[in-house]
Structures are given as C-alpha cells and as structure tokens.
Amino acid sequence: GKVQAKKKVDISATTTGQIVHIAVEEGDPVKKGQLLLQIDPANPRANARSTSFSMQAILQDLESARANLAQAQSDLRRAGENYAARIIPEADIQRARTAVMTAQAVVDATGRRVEQARATFEGASDTLAKTTVRAPMDGIVTAKRVEEGEVAVIGVQNTPGTVLLTISDMSDVETELEVDETSVPSVKVAQEARIRIDAYPNRTFHGEVTEVGGSPILPAAGASTNAIKFKVKVRIDNPPEGIK
C-alpha cells in the first residue's frame, strides 16, 4: 500500500495565463490563505478596469434618465392643471402622458443595462481575483507540478485543467492498501491494525480500519493480471513527524 494524507487538495487553474511567480516549494508548510503562486494579472486587471468604467458611464445615463422622468412627470402635472382649467387642449396632455411613459421606459431599460454591466464587472473582478492562488487549508506542499513561465490552462468539458500544486494535511495520515479477494472478507471497519513502513524499520504503528471497498479495483489499461483486489484504508493513530 501507500501512505497518504486523509485530506489533500489538488489545486487546479481556474483562469488561463502565464505563471509569473511561485511563492512555495515542495515540502513547504503553508497556512490557509497564504500566497502560493501568481498568474499574470495584466489582461484580467485591464478587463476589470474597462468594465468598471463602462458601468460608471451607464450609471450616469441612469441618473440622466431619472432626471428626464422627473421632468416629464412635472410637466404632466402642470398639463393636467392647465387642461382642467381649459387652458390647453386634450392633445397636449396626451403628449405629456406619452412623454412620461417614454421616460419611464428609458429608465427601466437603462436600469437593466446597469444590472448587466454590474454582472460583467463582477465576472471580470472574479477572474482577476483567481489570478492570485492562495492555500485553501493548512498543510504541506506535497507536489509542485508547474514552474514559473509555464501557462496554466483551465479545464474544458472532459479535459481537466492544469494541476498547479497539491496541499496535504499530514497531521491526519492514512494508508491505502490493496487487499486480495480471499482476505478482504475478514477485514472490517473499526478493526485494530498494525502498520509497518519501510522508511521506519523496526517500528510498528497502530491504527484503525476506516474504509473497506465494496467494489474491486479496476486494473490499469493493458494490465495482464487477473487478480481481484479491494481498496482498504487504515488511519495511523500516531504518525511519525516528517512522514512522507
């Protein structure tokens, strides 16, 4: 079997771009929220600024449309008073009502443009934020799969994105074993287990069975073995410091 962290996270790219800075090396301890790497933010930052300026311009259009509506409503009130006093013909008050309806339609349409611009700005800001990759949890960098200068690619359809780093919590360690079909019926969850690890000769670690697979492990493509094995996981109670 193999020793692995019970909790680990493969950090994949969520935005496309060139990696301009990597702040950690494999084996480094990290804290949640710590900077791991930086993807080139130039284009996302420019896009976020552009959408911000567009949204500000549309907000100004909305203020102008609201002012026009207020003026049209004021004109309608005066026209209503004048029509009641038989000062103006009915056609004039109809034009005033039409002007209010038109101004209201402009306000509604501009309001929808504001919501659209706000959504676009939020999307651009989110893309910009994703260029800074931070640790999702406390742990150890157990794999660094990229170097500065490489291009991170996001996943599309069935193609996974670039895996940048793997963060593992090595304070909670388990072994993943492959147990043959003749032995697996005698293995039960919560059984006591004794583990021997090649890197620590003459030492036996204690643990507990936490998972017994119900389906056989599928053989690798092209494998010629007919052996049927099941996955079993065993938690190590007191893993040695610095275990890999």
C-alpha positions as a Markdown table, in Angstrom:
| # | Residue | x | y | z |
|---|---|---|---|---|
| 1 | Gly | 0.0 | 0.0 | 0.0 |
| 2 | Lys | 0.9 | 3.7 | 0.3 |
| 3 | Val | 0.9 | 6.4 | 2.9 |
| 4 | Gln | -1.2 | 9.4 | 2.1 |
| 5 | Ala | -2.9 | 12.4 | 3.8 |
| 6 | Lys | -6.5 | 11.8 | 4.6 |
| 7 | Lys | -7.3 | 15.3 | 3.4 |
| 8 | Lys | -5.5 | 16.7 | 0.4 |
| 9 | Val | -6.4 | 19.3 | -2.3 |
| 10 | Asp | -5.2 | 19.3 | -5.9 |
| 11 | Ile | -5.2 | 23.0 | -6.8 |
| 12 | Ser | -6.1 | 23.4 | -10.5 |
| 13 | Ala | -6.0 | 26.5 | -12.6 |
| 14 | Thr | -9.3 | 28.4 | -12.7 |
| 15 | Thr | -8.1 | 31.0 | -15.1 |
| 16 | Thr | -5.8 | 30.9 | -18.1 |
| 17 | Gly | -2.5 | 32.7 | -18.0 |
| 18 | Gln | 1.3 | 32.6 | -17.6 |
| 19 | Ile | 2.6 | 31.8 | -14.2 |
| 20 | Val | 4.8 | 34.8 | -13.2 |
| 21 | His | 5.6 | 33.9 | -9.6 |
| 22 | Ile | 5.6 | 30.8 | -7.4 |
| 23 | Ala | 6.0 | 31.5 | -3.7 |
| 24 | Val | 6.4 | 28.0 | -2.3 |
| 25 | Glu | 8.5 | 24.9 | -2.9 |
| 26 | Glu | 7.6 | 21.2 | -2.5 |
| 27 | Gly | 7.7 | 20.3 | 1.2 |
| 28 | Asp | 7.0 | 23.8 | 2.5 |
| 29 | Pro | 4.4 | 24.2 | 5.3 |
| 30 | Val | 1.6 | 26.6 | 4.4 |
| 31 | Lys | -1.3 | 28.3 | 6.3 |
| 32 | Lys | -4.8 | 28.8 | 5.0 |
| 33 | Gly | -4.9 | 32.0 | 2.8 |
| 34 | Gln | -1.1 | 32.1 | 2.2 |
| 35 | Leu | 0.0 | 33.1 | -1.3 |
| 36 | Leu | 1.0 | 30.1 | -3.3 |
| 37 | Leu | 1.5 | 31.5 | -6.8 |
| 38 | Gln | 0.6 | 34.3 | -9.1 |
| 39 | Ile | -0.8 | 34.1 | -12.7 |
| 40 | Asp | -0.2 | 37.1 | -14.9 |
| 41 | Pro | -3.0 | 39.6 | -13.9 |
| 42 | Ala | -2.3 | 42.2 | -16.7 |
| 43 | Asn | -5.2 | 41.3 | -19.0 |
| 44 | Pro | -7.8 | 40.4 | -16.3 |
| 45 | Arg | -6.9 | 43.7 | -14.5 |
| 46 | Ala | -7.4 | 45.7 | -17.7 |
| 47 | Asn | -10.7 | 44.0 | -18.4 |
| 48 | Ala | -11.9 | 44.7 | -14.9 |
| 49 | Arg | -11.0 | 48.4 | -15.2 |
| 50 | Ser | -12.7 | 48.6 | -18.6 |
| 51 | Thr | -15.9 | 47.1 | -17.3 |
| 52 | Ser | -15.8 | 49.3 | -14.2 |
| 53 | Phe | -15.6 | 52.5 | -16.4 |
| 54 | Ser | -18.5 | 51.1 | -18.6 |
| 55 | Met | -20.6 | 50.6 | -15.5 |
| 56 | Gln | -19.9 | 54.1 | -14.2 |
| 57 | Ala | -20.9 | 55.6 | -17.6 |
| 58 | Ile | -24.2 | 53.6 | -17.6 |
| 59 | Leu | -24.9 | 54.8 | -14.0 |
| 60 | Gln | -24.6 | 58.3 | -15.2 |
| 61 | Asp | -27.0 | 57.5 | -18.0 |
| 62 | Leu | -29.4 | 56.2 | -15.4 |
| 63 | Glu | -29.2 | 59.4 | -13.4 |
| 64 | Ser | -29.9 | 61.4 | -16.5 |
| 65 | Ala | -32.9 | 59.2 | -17.4 |
| 66 | Arg | -34.3 | 59.5 | -13.9 |
| 67 | Ala | -34.0 | 63.3 | -14.2 |
| 68 | Asn | -35.8 | 63.3 | -17.5 |
| 69 | Leu | -38.5 | 61.2 | -16.0 |
| 70 | Ala | -38.9 | 63.6 | -13.1 |
| 71 | Gln | -39.2 | 66.5 | -15.5 |
| 72 | Ala | -41.7 | 64.7 | -17.7 |
| 73 | Gln | -43.8 | 63.9 | -14.6 |
| 74 | Ser | -43.7 | 67.5 | -13.5 |
| 75 | Asp | -44.8 | 68.6 | -17.0 |
| 76 | Leu | -47.7 | 66.2 | -16.9 |
| 77 | Arg | -48.9 | 67.6 | -13.5 |
| 78 | Arg | -48.8 | 71.1 | -15.0 |
| 79 | Ala | -50.5 | 70.0 | -18.1 |
| 80 | Gly | -53.2 | 68.3 | -16.0 |
| 81 | Glu | -53.8 | 71.5 | -14.1 |
| 82 | Asn | -54.0 | 73.5 | -17.3 |
| 83 | Tyr | -56.3 | 71.0 | -19.0 |
| 84 | Ala | -58.6 | 71.1 | -16.0 |
| 85 | Ala | -58.7 | 74.9 | -16.3 |
| 86 | Arg | -59.4 | 74.5 | -20.1 |
| 87 | Ile | -56.1 | 76.4 | -20.9 |
| 88 | Ile | -54.7 | 73.7 | -23.2 |
| 89 | Pro | -56.3 | 71.1 | -25.5 |
| 90 | Glu | -56.5 | 67.4 | -24.8 |
| 91 | Ala | -53.8 | 66.6 | -27.3 |
| 92 | Asp | -51.2 | 68.5 | -25.2 |
| 93 | Ile | -52.0 | 66.4 | -22.0 |
| 94 | Gln | -51.8 | 63.2 | -24.1 |
| 95 | Arg | -48.4 | 64.2 | -25.4 |
| 96 | Ala | -47.3 | 64.8 | -21.7 |
| 97 | Arg | -48.6 | 61.4 | -20.7 |
| 98 | Thr | -46.7 | 59.8 | -23.7 |
| 99 | Ala | -43.5 | 61.7 | -22.6 |
| 100 | Val | -43.8 | 60.2 | -19.1 |
| 101 | Met | -44.3 | 56.7 | -20.5 |
| 102 | Thr | -41.3 | 57.1 | -22.8 |
| 103 | Ala | -39.1 | 58.5 | -20.0 |
| 104 | Gln | -40.1 | 55.6 | -17.7 |
| 105 | Ala | -39.2 | 53.1 | -20.4 |
| 106 | Val | -35.8 | 54.7 | -20.8 |
| 107 | Val | -35.3 | 54.5 | -17.0 |
| 108 | Asp | -36.3 | 50.8 | -17.0 |
| 109 | Ala | -34.0 | 49.9 | -20.0 |
| 110 | Thr | -31.1 | 51.8 | -18.5 |
| 111 | Gly | -31.6 | 50.0 | -15.2 |
| 112 | Arg | -31.3 | 46.7 | -16.9 |
| 113 | Arg | -28.1 | 47.8 | -18.7 |
| 114 | Val | -26.8 | 48.8 | -15.2 |
| 115 | Glu | -27.5 | 45.3 | -13.9 |
| 116 | Gln | -25.9 | 43.7 | -17.0 |
| 117 | Ala | -22.8 | 45.9 | -16.6 |
| 118 | Arg | -22.6 | 45.1 | -12.8 |
| 119 | Ala | -22.7 | 41.4 | -13.6 |
| 120 | Thr | -20.0 | 41.8 | -16.2 |
| 121 | Phe | -17.9 | 43.7 | -13.7 |
| 122 | Glu | -18.4 | 41.1 | -11.0 |
| 123 | Gly | -17.3 | 38.4 | -13.5 |
| 124 | Ala | -14.2 | 40.4 | -14.5 |
| 125 | Ser | -13.3 | 41.0 | -10.9 |
| 126 | Asp | -13.7 | 37.3 | -10.1 |
| 127 | Thr | -11.4 | 36.4 | -13.0 |
| 128 | Leu | -8.8 | 38.9 | -11.7 |
| 129 | Ala | -9.0 | 37.5 | -8.1 |
| 130 | Lys | -8.4 | 34.0 | -9.4 |
| 131 | Thr | -5.0 | 35.0 | -10.8 |
| 132 | Thr | -3.8 | 35.0 | -7.2 |
| 133 | Val | -3.8 | 31.5 | -5.9 |
| 134 | Arg | -3.9 | 31.0 | -2.1 |
| 135 | Ala | -3.8 | 28.0 | 0.1 |
| 136 | Pro | -7.3 | 26.6 | 0.9 |
| 137 | Met | -6.2 | 25.0 | 4.1 |
| 138 | Asp | -3.2 | 24.5 | 6.5 |
| 139 | Gly | -0.9 | 21.7 | 5.3 |
| 140 | Ile | 2.3 | 20.8 | 3.4 |
| 141 | Val | 3.0 | 21.3 | -0.3 |
| 142 | Thr | 3.3 | 17.7 | -1.3 |
| 143 | Ala | 3.6 | 18.3 | -5.1 |
| 144 | Lys | 4.6 | 21.2 | -7.3 |
| 145 | Arg | 3.7 | 20.4 | -10.8 |
| 146 | Val | 4.5 | 23.7 | -12.6 |
| 147 | Glu | 7.3 | 26.2 | -12.9 |
| 148 | Glu | 7.4 | 30.0 | -13.5 |
| 149 | Gly | 6.9 | 30.8 | -17.1 |
| 150 | Glu | 4.6 | 27.9 | -17.8 |
| 151 | Val | 1.0 | 28.6 | -18.9 |
| 152 | Ala | -1.9 | 27.5 | -16.7 |
| 153 | Val | -4.9 | 26.3 | -18.6 |
| 154 | Ile | -8.4 | 25.8 | -17.2 |
| 155 | Gly | -10.3 | 22.6 | -17.8 |
| 156 | Val | -12.9 | 22.3 | -20.7 |
| 157 | Gln | -15.5 | 19.6 | -21.0 |
| 158 | Asn | -13.8 | 16.3 | -20.1 |
| 159 | Thr | -10.3 | 17.7 | -20.2 |
| 160 | Pro | -9.0 | 18.7 | -16.7 |
| 161 | Gly | -7.3 | 22.0 | -16.1 |
| 162 | Thr | -3.6 | 22.4 | -15.2 |
| 163 | Val | -2.9 | 21.0 | -11.7 |
| 164 | Leu | -0.7 | 23.5 | -10.1 |
| 165 | Leu | 0.0 | 22.3 | -6.6 |
| 166 | Thr | -1.1 | 19.7 | -4.1 |
| 167 | Ile | -1.6 | 20.6 | -0.5 |
| 168 | Ser | -1.9 | 17.8 | 2.1 |
| 169 | Asp | -2.7 | 17.8 | 5.8 |
| 170 | Met | -0.1 | 15.5 | 7.1 |
| 171 | Ser | -1.3 | 15.6 | 10.7 |
| 172 | Asp | -4.0 | 13.1 | 9.7 |
| 173 | Val | -2.4 | 10.3 | 7.8 |
| 174 | Glu | -3.8 | 7.0 | 6.4 |
| 175 | Thr | -2.6 | 4.0 | 4.5 |
| 176 | Glu | -4.4 | 2.9 | 1.4 |
| 177 | Leu | -4.0 | -0.8 | 0.9 |
| 178 | Glu | -4.9 | -3.3 | -1.8 |
| 179 | Val | -6.3 | -6.5 | -0.2 |
| 180 | Asp | -6.9 | -9.6 | -2.3 |
| 181 | Glu | -10.4 | -11.1 | -2.5 |
| 182 | Thr | -9.5 | -14.1 | -0.3 |
| 183 | Ser | -8.5 | -11.8 | 2.6 |
| 184 | Val | -10.9 | -8.9 | 2.3 |
| 185 | Pro | -13.9 | -10.7 | 4.0 |
| 186 | Ser | -12.0 | -10.8 | 7.3 |
| 187 | Val | -11.3 | -7.1 | 7.2 |
| 188 | Lys | -13.9 | -4.9 | 9.0 |
| 189 | Val | -14.3 | -1.2 | 9.7 |
| 190 | Ala | -13.0 | -0.2 | 13.2 |
| 191 | Gln | -10.6 | -3.2 | 13.4 |
| 192 | Glu | -7.3 | -2.5 | 15.0 |
| 193 | Ala | -4.4 | -2.5 | 12.6 |
| 194 | Arg | -0.6 | -2.6 | 12.8 |
| 195 | Ile | 1.3 | -0.8 | 10.1 |
| 196 | Arg | 4.9 | -1.2 | 9.1 |
| 197 | Ile | 6.6 | 1.4 | 6.9 |
| 198 | Asp | 9.8 | 0.7 | 5.0 |
| 199 | Ala | 11.1 | 4.2 | 5.8 |
| 200 | Tyr | 10.9 | 3.4 | 9.6 |
| 201 | Pro | 12.4 | -0.1 | 10.0 |
| 202 | Asn | 11.9 | -2.0 | 13.3 |
| 203 | Arg | 8.9 | 0.2 | 14.2 |
| 204 | Thr | 5.2 | -0.7 | 14.2 |
| 205 | Phe | 2.5 | 1.9 | 14.2 |
| 206 | His | -1.0 | 1.4 | 15.4 |
| 207 | Gly | -4.2 | 2.3 | 13.5 |
| 208 | Glu | -7.8 | 1.5 | 12.7 |
| 209 | Val | -9.6 | 0.4 | 9.6 |
| 210 | Thr | -11.7 | 3.3 | 8.4 |
| 211 | Glu | -12.9 | 2.1 | 5.0 |
| 212 | Val | -13.3 | -1.3 | 3.2 |
| 213 | Gly | -14.0 | -1.1 | -0.5 |
| 214 | Gly | -17.2 | -2.7 | -1.8 |
| 215 | Ser | -16.1 | -2.9 | -5.5 |
| 216 | Pro | -12.9 | -4.3 | -6.9 |
| 217 | Ile | -10.1 | -2.1 | -8.0 |
| 218 | Leu | -10.2 | -1.9 | -11.8 |
| 219 | Pro | -6.9 | -3.0 | -13.4 |
| 220 | Ala | -4.9 | -0.5 | -15.4 |
| 221 | Ala | -5.3 | -0.4 | -19.1 |
| 222 | Gly | -3.2 | -3.1 | -20.7 |
| 223 | Ala | -2.6 | -5.0 | -17.4 |
| 224 | Ser | -2.4 | -8.7 | -17.8 |
| 225 | Thr | -3.3 | -9.6 | -14.1 |
| 226 | Asn | -6.5 | -11.4 | -13.3 |
| 227 | Ala | -6.1 | -10.9 | -9.5 |
| 228 | Ile | -9.1 | -9.2 | -7.8 |
| 229 | Lys | -8.2 | -6.7 | -5.1 |
| 230 | Phe | -10.2 | -4.3 | -2.9 |
| 231 | Lys | -9.2 | -0.9 | -1.5 |
| 232 | Val | -8.9 | -0.7 | 2.3 |
| 233 | Lys | -8.0 | 2.4 | 4.2 |
| 234 | Val | -6.3 | 2.4 | 7.7 |
| 235 | Arg | -5.8 | 5.5 | 9.8 |
| 236 | Ile | -2.5 | 5.8 | 11.5 |
| 237 | Asp | -3.0 | 6.9 | 15.1 |
| 238 | Asn | 0.4 | 8.5 | 15.8 |
| 239 | Pro | 2.2 | 9.1 | 12.5 |
| 240 | Pro | 5.9 | 9.9 | 12.9 |
| 241 | Glu | 6.9 | 13.5 | 12.4 |
| 242 | Gly | 8.0 | 14.2 | 8.9 |
| 243 | Ile | 6.3 | 11.2 | 7.4 |
| 244 | Lys | 6.1 | 11.5 | 3.6 |
